[in-house]
């Protein structure tokens, strides 16, 4: 899980590699983001200092560009936790847009201090906080332009022995997000790379990583198309076999960045 929220303000880091775009038909191309709005959001002096210290390590400008976020959009931040990207998205979409900061009860509990600080004084008025189980989550059909999972998709497979995380079905949440996205809407997933093979739940419990092929297969089964991928958060020296919180690799994990799209015509 996002234990980074409990351990330090600086979440796991990324390193620069070129962005690789998947070939897609022009008519189905992802929406184009607003680079100026993203840059202005990152540069805002009203952001918490601890957030600004993470921007370069997180490659925030590259990630926002990859999402394609722009003013007026409606975006879901799935398992948003303390809200680093929620705040950036909020500033990009502006007063005519909205960000849904979704957490299930365990995420909300783990990140409660960060959440309280992030939204104190109603400082992000275009953010709607939603806390519910994935089974009870309600999203308006065809209401979203984009959604993101940042360092959190693997948690859908997490099955800790202490029962601190409920069994969650990725297919249930993806079906809800698919229905909530507009045709052509995108969903971006960033996570730690695991070696291929093995039981996904066991790999997640041991390493908090996930095989990128599992993610691609999940999204294909849910009706999404792979619309792009980026190496901006890659780290080729990572052997993919060490717990992401181990100091030997923490901050240097190899991370994939995928963009999936809901087809315009299904």
VOKOLPA-934635 format. One record per residue: residue in one letter; x, y, z of N, C-alpha, C, CB in turn. Coordinates in steps of 0.05 Angstrom, whole numbers. Glycine has a CB too. Layout:
<sites>
a;X;Y;Z;X;Y;Z;X;Y;Z;X;Y;Z
...
</sites>
This chain:
<sites>
x;17;-24;0;0;0;0;17;25;0;-19;0;24
x;6;49;-1;21;73;-1;33;79;26;5;97;-11
x;50;61;36;62;65;62;80;89;62;78;40;71
x;87;99;38;103;123;36;90;145;51;107;131;6
x;63;146;52;49;167;66;54;166;96;19;164;61
x;60;142;106;65;139;134;95;142;140;56;112;143
x;112;136;121;141;135;126;155;161;120;153;113;110
x;145;176;99;159;201;92;141;216;73;186;196;79
x;145;242;71;129;258;51;138;252;23;132;288;58
x;162;243;19;172;237;-8;165;209;-16;202;241;-9
x;146;205;-34;139;179;-44;161;168;-62;112;179;-58
x;157;143;-70;178;131;-86;183;146;-112;170;102;-93
x;208;147;-120;217;166;-139;219;155;-167;244;177;-132
x;223;172;-187;225;163;-214;250;175;-227;201;171;-231
x;259;164;-249;283;174;-264;276;177;-293;306;154;-260
x;290;195;-306;282;204;-333;290;184;-354;294;230;-339
x;270;177;-371;274;162;-395;256;174;-416;269;131;-391
x;260;169;-441;243;181;-461;214;170;-459;254;176;-489
x;195;186;-467;168;178;-468;163;163;-494;148;202;-465
x;150;140;-492;143;124;-515;113;124;-518;154;95;-513
x;103;132;-541;74;133;-546;67;108;-563;66;159;-560
x;46;95;-555;36;73;-571;21;84;-595;16;54;-554
x;23;69;-618;9;78;-642;-21;74;-639;20;63;-667
x;-36;96;-643;-65;94;-642;-77;110;-664;-75;105;-615
x;-100;103;-674;-113;118;-696;-117;147;-687;-139;105;-704
x;-113;165;-706;-116;193;-699;-144;200;-688;-110;210;-724
x;-164;187;-700;-191;192;-691;-197;184;-662;-211;179;-709
x;-180;165;-652;-184;156;-625;-162;166;-606;-185;126;-624
x;-146;186;-615;-124;196;-600;-133;207;-573;-108;217;-615
x;-117;203;-551;-124;215;-526;-126;245;-527;-104;206;-504
x;-143;256;-509;-145;285;-509;-118;298;-503;-166;293;-488
x;-115;322;-515;-90;336;-511;-91;352;-485;-83;353;-535
x;-71;350;-469;-69;365;-444;-61;394;-449;-51;352;-425
x;-62;409;-428;-55;437;-429;-28;440;-414;-77;456;-417
x;-6;442;-429;20;443;-417;24;468;-400;42;441;-438
x;13;490;-409;16;515;-394;1;513;-367;5;539;-410
x;-23;501;-368;-39;499;-343;-24;480;-324;-67;489;-349
x;-13;458;-334;2;440;-317;27;453;-305;11;415;-333
x;41;469;-321;65;483;-311;57;503;-289;79;497;-334
x;34;517;-294;25;537;-274;17;523;-248;1;553;-286
x;4;499;-251;-4;484;-227;21;476;-210;-20;460;-234
x;41;466;-224;65;458;-210;79;482;-197;84;444;-229
x;79;505;-210;93;528;-201;77;544;-180;99;547;-224
x;53;537;-174;36;552;-156;49;555;-128;9;539;-153
x;52;579;-118;64;583;-92;46;574;-69;71;612;-88
x;21;568;-76;1;560;-55;3;530;-49;-26;567;-64
x;19;516;-64;22;487;-59;39;483;-34;34;473;-83
x;34;461;-19;50;455;5;80;452;-3;40;430;19
x;98;463;13;127;460;7;135;431;4;143;473;28
x;124;413;20;131;385;18;124;373;-9;118;369;41
x;103;383;-21;95;374;-48;116;383;-68;67;384;-55
x;122;409;-67;141;420;-87;168;407;-86;144;450;-82
x;176;397;-62;201;383;-60;201;357;-75;208;378;-31
x;178;346;-81;176;320;-94;173;322;-124;152;305;-83
x;168;345;-135;160;348;-163;180;337;-182;156;377;-169
x;205;343;-179;225;333;-198;228;303;-196;252;347;-193
x;229;293;-172;232;264;-168;208;248;-179;236;258;-138
x;185;260;-178;161;247;-188;157;251;-218;137;257;-172
x;173;269;-229;169;276;-258;140;286;-263;176;252;-276
x;131;303;-245;103;312;-246;95;324;-272;98;331;-224
x;113;341;-284;106;353;-309;102;332;-331;128;373;-318
x;119;312;-332;116;291;-352;91;274;-347;141;273;-351
x;85;269;-322;62;252;-316;36;267;-323;62;244;-286
x;34;293;-316;10;308;-323;7;310;-353;12;336;-311
x;29;313;-368;28;313;-397;18;286;-408;56;320;-409
x;28;265;-396;20;238;-405;-10;233;-400;37;217;-390
x;-20;243;-377;-49;240;-372;-65;255;-392;-55;250;-343
x;-55;279;-400;-69;296;-419;-90;313;-405;-83;279;-440
x;-84;321;-380;-104;336;-365;-104;365;-374;-97;335;-335
x;-128;378;-373;-132;405;-383;-155;418;-367;-138;406;-413
x;-156;445;-368;-178;458;-354;-206;448;-362;-176;488;-359
x;-224;447;-343;-251;439;-348;-256;409;-347;-259;448;-375
x;-235;393;-345;-238;364;-344;-249;355;-317;-212;350;-350
x;-261;331;-317;-270;317;-293;-253;292;-291;-301;311;-294
x;-239;289;-268;-218;268;-265;-222;254;-239;-190;281;-266
x;-218;228;-239;-219;211;-215;-190;204;-207;-235;185;-220
x;-183;210;-182;-158;201;-171;-164;178;-153;-143;224;-155
x;-160;153;-163;-167;129;-149;-147;122;-128;-171;106;-169
x;-156;117;-104;-138;113;-81;-119;137;-79;-123;86;-83
x;-131;160;-76;-115;185;-77;-98;190;-52;-134;209;-80
x;-105;176;-30;-90;178;-5;-86;207;3;-62;165;-8
x;-61;216;8;-56;243;17;-60;265;-3;-29;245;28
x;-62;258;-29;-71;277;-49;-51;293;-63;-89;295;-36
x;-26;283;-66;-6;298;-81;-16;304;-109;21;283;-82
x;-25;284;-124;-34;288;-151;-62;300;-151;-34;262;-167
x;-78;295;-131;-105;307;-129;-102;338;-131;-119;299;-104
x;-83;348;-115;-79;377;-115;-70;388;-142;-59;385;-93
x;-51;375;-154;-42;384;-181;-65;382;-201;-18;366;-190
x;-80;361;-201;-102;358;-219;-123;380;-214;-115;331;-217
x;-128;385;-189;-147;406;-181;-139;433;-193;-149;408;-151
x;-113;439;-192;-104;465;-202;-104;466;-232;-76;471;-192
x;-100;443;-245;-101;443;-275;-130;446;-285;-88;418;-286
x;-148;430;-274;-176;430;-284;-191;456;-278;-191;407;-274
x;-183;469;-256;-194;495;-250;-223;495;-241;-191;512;-273
x;-235;518;-240;-261;522;-228;-283;509;-245;-267;551;-225
x;-278;504;-271;-298;491;-288;-295;461;-289;-295;502;-316
x;-275;450;-275;-271;422;-274;-275;411;-246;-243;415;-284
x;-271;385;-243;-274;373;-217;-255;349;-214;-303;364;-212
x;-245;345;-190;-229;321;-185;-243;305;-162;-200;328;-176
x;-248;280;-167;-258;262;-146;-235;248;-133;-279;241;-158
x;-231;254;-107;-210;241;-92;-222;217;-78;-197;261;-71
x;-218;193;-90;-230;169;-80;-211;153;-63;-241;152;-103
x;-220;145;-39;-206;126;-22;-226;106;-11;-191;141;1
x;-217;81;-8;-234;63;8;-227;67;37;-229;33;-1
x;-242;56;56;-237;62;84;-208;57;94;-255;45;100
x;-195;35;86;-167;31;95;-148;53;85;-157;4;86
x;-151;62;60;-135;83;49;-140;109;64;-140;87;19
x;-165;115;69;-172;139;84;-160;139;112;-202;143;85
x;-161;116;124;-150;113;152;-119;117;151;-157;86;164
x;-105;103;133;-76;106;132;-67;134;127;-65;87;111
x;-83;149;111;-74;175;102;-90;197;116;-78;178;72
x;-102;192;138;-121;211;150;-107;238;157;-133;200;175
x;-83;237;167;-69;263;174;-64;279;149;-43;257;189
x;-54;266;128;-48;280;103;-73;291;90;-34;262;84
x;-95;275;92;-121;284;81;-131;309;96;-141;261;82
x;-129;308;122;-139;330;139;-124;356;132;-136;324;168
x;-97;353;129;-81;377;122;-87;387;94;-52;370;126
x;-89;368;75;-93;376;47;-118;392;43;-94;350;30
x;-139;385;57;-165;398;51;-174;418;73;-186;377;47
x;-156;424;91;-163;442;113;-171;469;101;-139;446;132
x;-192;481;113;-200;508;104;-213;508;77;-178;526;104
x;-222;485;67;-236;483;41;-218;495;19;-263;498;41
x;-192;488;20;-173;500;2;-173;490;-26;-145;497;13
x;-185;467;-31;-187;456;-58;-217;452;-64;-171;429;-62
x;-231;473;-71;-260;472;-73;-271;456;-96;-270;500;-75
x;-254;450;-115;-264;434;-138;-258;404;-134;-253;444;-164
x;-250;397;-110;-244;369;-104;-268;358;-87;-217;365;-88
x;-278;335;-96;-299;321;-82;-287;296;-70;-324;315;-100
x;-286;295;-43;-276;271;-30;-297;250;-28;-265;278;-2
x;-290;225;-35;-308;203;-34;-294;180;-20;-318;194;-62
x;-306;170;2;-295;147;16;-316;125;17;-285;154;44
x;-310;102;5;-329;80;5;-314;55;-3;-353;85;-14
x;-326;32;1;-315;7;-10;-318;9;-40;-330;-18;1
x;-303;-7;-54;-306;-6;-84;-333;-17;-92;-283;-23;-97
x;-344;-35;-76;-371;-46;-83;-392;-25;-81;-377;-70;-65
x;-389;-6;-62;-410;15;-58;-404;40;-73;-412;21;-28
x;-381;42;-86;-374;66;-101;-394;72;-123;-345;64;-112
x;-403;97;-123;-422;106;-144;-409;128;-160;-449;115;-132
x;-408;125;-186;-397;145;-204;-417;149;-227;-369;136;-216
x;-422;174;-233;-441;180;-254;-432;170;-281;-446;211;-255
x;-449;156;-295;-441;145;-322;-431;167;-341;-464;130;-334
x;-410;161;-356;-400;179;-377;-395;207;-366;-419;180;-400
x;-384;209;-342;-380;235;-330;-350;243;-328;-391;236;-302
x;-332;224;-332;-304;229;-328;-289;231;-354;-292;207;-311
x;-270;250;-355;-252;252;-378;-227;235;-374;-243;281;-382
x;-219;230;-348;-195;215;-342;-196;204;-314;-170;233;-346
x;-179;185;-309;-176;173;-282;-147;165;-279;-195;149;-278
x;-137;164;-255;-110;155;-250;-108;136;-226;-92;180;-244
x;-89;118;-228;-80;101;-205;-51;106;-203;-87;70;-210
x;-42;120;-182;-14;125;-178;-4;109;-155;-9;156;-173
x;13;90;-160;26;72;-140;5;58;-123;44;89;-123
x;-18;52;-135;-39;40;-119;-54;17;-132;-59;62;-112
x;-51;13;-158;-66;-8;-171;-59;-35;-158;-61;-9;-201
x;-34;-40;-151;-27;-66;-140;-42;-72;-115;3;-66;-134
x;-52;-51;-100;-66;-56;-75;-92;-71;-80;-71;-30;-61
x;-103;-70;-104;-127;-86;-109;-122;-116;-106;-138;-79;-137
x;-97;-124;-107;-90;-152;-104;-78;-158;-76;-70;-160;-126
x;-77;-138;-59;-63;-142;-33;-82;-158;-15;-57;-114;-21
x;-70;-178;-2;-85;-195;16;-69;-198;42;-92;-222;4
x;-65;-178;58;-48;-180;82;-60;-200;102;-45;-153;95
x;-42;-214;116;-51;-235;134;-67;-223;158;-28;-251;145
x;-61;-198;165;-74;-186;188;-102;-175;182;-57;-163;199
x;-110;-178;157;-137;-169;150;-142;-139;149;-157;-181;169
x;-120;-124;148;-122;-95;148;-132;-83;122;-96;-82;155
x;-132;-100;101;-142;-92;75;-163;-112;66;-119;-89;54
x;-187;-103;59;-207;-123;51;-202;-135;24;-235;-109;51
x;-211;-159;19;-208;-170;-8;-221;-152;-28;-220;-199;-10
x;-206;-144;-49;-217;-126;-69;-214;-139;-96;-202;-98;-68
x;-234;-135;-113;-235;-147;-139;-229;-125;-160;-263;-160;-145
x;-206;-127;-173;-199;-106;-193;-220;-103;-214;-173;-113;-206
x;-233;-125;-222;-253;-124;-244;-277;-107;-236;-262;-152;-251
x;-284;-107;-210;-307;-92;-201;-301;-62;-203;-314;-98;-172
x;-277;-53;-194;-270;-25;-196;-266;-16;-225;-245;-19;-180
x;-253;-32;-241;-249;-25;-269;-275;-23;-284;-231;-45;-282
x;-294;-40;-277;-320;-38;-290;-334;-12;-283;-338;-62;-282
x;-332;-3;-258;-344;22;-250;-330;46;-264;-342;25;-219
x;-304;45;-265;-290;67;-278;-295;68;-308;-259;65;-273
x;-296;44;-320;-302;43;-349;-329;56;-355;-302;13;-359
x;-349;49;-338;-376;61;-343;-376;91;-338;-396;48;-324
x;-359;100;-319;-359;129;-312;-343;146;-332;-347;132;-285
x;-325;133;-348;-310;149;-368;-327;155;-392;-285;133;-375
x;-322;178;-403;-334;185;-429;-321;168;-451;-332;215;-435
x;-334;163;-473;-320;150;-496;-295;166;-503;-339;147;-520
x;-273;152;-505;-247;165;-511;-233;174;-486;-251;188;-529
x;-246;171;-462;-233;179;-437;-209;160;-431;-253;178;-414
x;-191;170;-415;-166;155;-410;-163;149;-380;-142;170;-420
x;-148;128;-375;-141;121;-347;-111;114;-347;-158;97;-337
x;-96;127;-330;-67;124;-328;-60;109;-303;-53;152;-328
x;-42;90;-306;-33;73;-284;-3;75;-281;-42;43;-288
x;6;82;-257;35;82;-250;39;63;-227;45;112;-243
x;59;45;-230;63;26;-208;91;15;-210;42;4;-209
x;99;0;-189;125;-13;-188;126;-39;-204;133;-19;-158
x;147;-43;-219;149;-67;-236;158;-91;-220;170;-62;-259
x;144;-113;-224;151;-139;-213;160;-158;-235;128;-152;-197
x;176;-178;-229;184;-197;-249;159;-213;-258;206;-217;-238
x;158;-222;-282;135;-237;-292;131;-263;-277;137;-242;-322
x;106;-272;-276;100;-298;-264;94;-297;-235;123;-316;-269
x;86;-320;-224;79;-322;-196;51;-313;-191;98;-306;-180
x;41;-319;-167;15;-311;-159;15;-281;-153;5;-327;-134
x;-3;-266;-166;-2;-236;-163;-6;-227;-135;-23;-224;-181
x;-24;-239;-120;-29;-231;-92;-5;-237;-75;-53;-247;-81
x;9;-259;-80;33;-265;-64;56;-245;-70;42;-293;-70
x;59;-238;-96;79;-219;-104;73;-192;-91;81;-216;-134
x;49;-183;-92;41;-157;-81;46;-157;-51;12;-151;-87
x;38;-179;-37;41;-180;-8;70;-179;0;28;-205;3
x;87;-192;-16;116;-194;-9;131;-169;-17;128;-218;-23
x;125;-158;-41;142;-137;-52;128;-110;-58;153;-147;-78
x;101;-110;-57;86;-86;-65;93;-78;-94;91;-63;-45
x;95;-97;-111;100;-94;-140;79;-109;-155;129;-102;-148
x;77;-104;-181;59;-119;-198;71;-122;-226;32;-105;-199
x;66;-145;-237;75;-151;-265;59;-133;-284;72;-181;-272
x;73;-117;-300;58;-100;-319;39;-115;-337;78;-84;-336
x;46;-140;-344;29;-156;-361;2;-162;-347;42;-183;-368
x;2;-164;-321;-23;-169;-306;-41;-144;-310;-18;-174;-276
x;-29;-120;-307;-45;-96;-310;-56;-93;-338;-27;-71;-304
x;-39;-98;-358;-49;-96;-386;-72;-116;-391;-26;-102;-406
x;-70;-140;-380;-90;-160;-384;-116;-152;-370;-81;-188;-373
x;-114;-141;-345;-137;-132;-331;-153;-111;-346;-130;-121;-303
x;-138;-92;-357;-151;-70;-371;-163;-79;-398;-132;-47;-375
x;-149;-97;-411;-160;-108;-436;-186;-123;-431;-140;-126;-450
x;-187;-138;-410;-211;-153;-403;-234;-134;-395;-205;-173;-379
x;-227;-111;-384;-247;-92;-376;-257;-74;-399;-236;-74;-354
x;-245;-78;-423;-255;-64;-446;-239;-39;-453;-282;-56;-442
x;-215;-37;-442;-198;-14;-448;-177;-21;-470;-183;-4;-423
x;-168;-1;-484;-146;-4;-504;-121;9;-492;-154;8;-531
x;-98;-4;-497;-72;9;-490;-67;31;-509;-49;-12;-489
x;-66;56;-499;-63;79;-516;-36;92;-514;-84;100;-510
x;-19;84;-496;8;96;-493;22;85;-469;6;126;-492
x;48;87;-470;65;80;-447;89;97;-446;72;50;-447
x;100;101;-422;123;119;-419;144;106;-402;113;145;-407
x;169;113;-408;192;103;-392;203;125;-374;213;93;-410
x;188;147;-370;198;169;-355;205;162;-326;179;192;-356
x;192;141;-315;196;133;-288;212;106;-286;170;130;-273
x;224;99;-308;239;74;-309;265;76;-294;244;65;-338
x;274;53;-283;300;51;-271;311;24;-277;299;56;-239
x;328;21;-298;336;-5;-308;354;-21;-289;351;-2;-333
x;365;-8;-268;382;-22;-249;366;-38;-228;401;-3;-236
x;340;-34;-227;323;-47;-208;319;-76;-217;295;-33;-205
x;325;-95;-200;322;-124;-207;293;-133;-204;340;-141;-189
x;275;-117;-193;246;-123;-191;240;-144;-170;236;-131;-218
x;259;-150;-153;255;-172;-134;257;-164;-105;275;-194;-139
x;260;-137;-100;264;-127;-72;239;-111;-64;289;-110;-70
x;231;-114;-39;209;-98;-28;214;-69;-34;205;-104;2
x;193;-55;-43;197;-28;-52;204;-9;-29;172;-17;-66
x;199;-17;-4;206;0;19;233;-6;30;185;-4;41
x;247;-26;19;275;-32;27;293;-9;20;285;-59;14
x;309;0;39;326;23;35;346;19;12;342;30;60
x;351;-7;5;370;-12;-17;358;-4;-44;377;-42;-17
x;332;-2;-46;319;4;-71;299;27;-69;305;-21;-82
x;292;34;-45;271;55;-41;280;81;-55;266;60;-11
x;262;90;-72;269;114;-88;282;108;-114;286;132;-72
x;287;83;-119;300;75;-144;286;52;-158;329;68;-139
x;261;48;-152;246;26;-165;240;33;-194;220;21;-149
x;239;12;-209;230;14;-237;200;16;-237;241;-11;-254
x;189;36;-251;160;40;-251;150;42;-279;153;66;-235
x;128;29;-284;115;32;-310;94;54;-309;103;5;-319
x;88;64;-332;67;85;-335;52;79;-360;80;114;-336
x;27;70;-357;10;62;-379;-14;82;-381;-1;33;-375
x;-22;86;-406;-47;101;-411;-66;83;-426;-41;128;-426
x;-89;78;-415;-110;62;-427;-132;81;-436;-120;40;-408
x;-148;72;-455;-169;89;-466;-195;73;-468;-161;101;-493
x;-217;85;-461;-243;73;-467;-249;79;-496;-265;85;-449
x;-254;58;-512;-258;63;-541;-282;82;-546;-264;36;-555
x;-279;97;-567;-301;116;-574;-325;100;-583;-292;135;-597
x;-320;78;-598;-342;61;-606;-337;33;-595;-346;61;-637
x;-357;22;-581;-353;-5;-570;-375;-23;-582;-355;-4;-539
</sites>
